[in-house]
C-alpha cells in the first residue's frame, strides 16, 4: 500500500510513530483481511514534512530522549475475507507497548 501525502506535521501526525502512521497501518491490515491477502509493506511519501516553530521545544525534548527497547505490535483479530465495514476499533489490539510517561509533551495544534 502506498500513500503520497502533500503535507504533514512531523511531530503531531505524519512523522514516524505519529498517530496518522498507526491509522494507515490499521487501514492496510483492514484491506488485507477483507481481501484475504497478507498485509505487506506500507510506503508513505510526504512531499512537505514540517515542524512548526511552536513545536521546536518539543522536538528537542524528543531528540534528547533515551531510545527504548519497546517493539509494539498492532494486531487485528478478524478472520480473513471478512467484510471490511464490519471491522471495529474493538477488533484491534496493541501489544508490547510501553508509552514514555515523562516528560509529557503538550502540542499547540492548528495554525
N, C-alpha and C positions, 0 to 999 in steps of 0.2 A: 504494500500500500504506500502511496506517495502523496504527500501534501506539499503544495507550493503556496507559501503564505507571503503576502505583500509586505506586512509589517508586524513586528512583535516586540513586546516588552520583556526583555530577558529575565528580569528578576521576579516579576509577578505572574507571568503567564506562559510565555512560549520558550523560555530557556530550558536547558536540561534540568529535569526534575520539577519544572513548573507545572501548575495544575492542568494546563491545557495538554501537556505531554501525556499525562495519565489518562485523560479523556480520549486522546487519539489512540492510545494503546488499547483501551477498552473497546473503542469502535472497531479496531482491527480484529479483536477477538470475537466481537459480536458478528461481524461479517463472515469470519471463518467458520464459526459454529453454525450459523444459519445456512451456509452453503455446503457444509460437510468437508471443508478444507482445513488443513492445519495452519494456524496463524504463522506468518512468516515475518519478514523484515518490514518495519515501518521506517520510511525515509522522510525526513522533514527538512525542507529548504525554506529559509526565511530570508527574503531579499533585503529587508531593512530591520535588523535587530538593534534595539537601542536600550540604553539605561538612561532614565530621566535624571536631570540634575538633582531633583529632590530625593532620589534613591541612592546617591553616591555613598553616603554614610553606611547604609545597609549593605552595599556592595563590598565595602571594606570589611565589615563585620563577617560577611560570608567568606571572603578570601582569607581571613585570619583564623577561621575555624580549623580545628584538627580534623583530618579525614577520619571517617568512621568505618567500621567493618560491618556495616549494615547492608544486606543484599535483599531488599524486599521483592516479593513476587505477587503479581496480581493474578488471581485465579477466577475463572468463570465456570461456575458449577451449572452447566446446562448440557444436555445431550446434543450430539451432532445432528445437523439438519433440523434444528428447532426453528420455530417461527421467530424471525428477527424481532418482531414487535412484542413478543412475549417475554423478552429479556428485561429484567428489572434490576435496580440497584442491589436488591437483596440476593441476586444471583452471583454477585462479586464478593471476593474476599481478598484482603491484603494480609499476607503472612510474612513473618520475619522482618517486620518494620518497627524500628525504634526511633521515633522522632527526636530531634535535638530540642531540648526544652529551654536552654538558656544560651545566650541572651535572646529574648524574644524580639523579633523584628516587627515593626509597625510600618506599613506602607500607606502613603497617601495616594489614593487612586484617582484617576480622572485627569483631565487636562485643565 
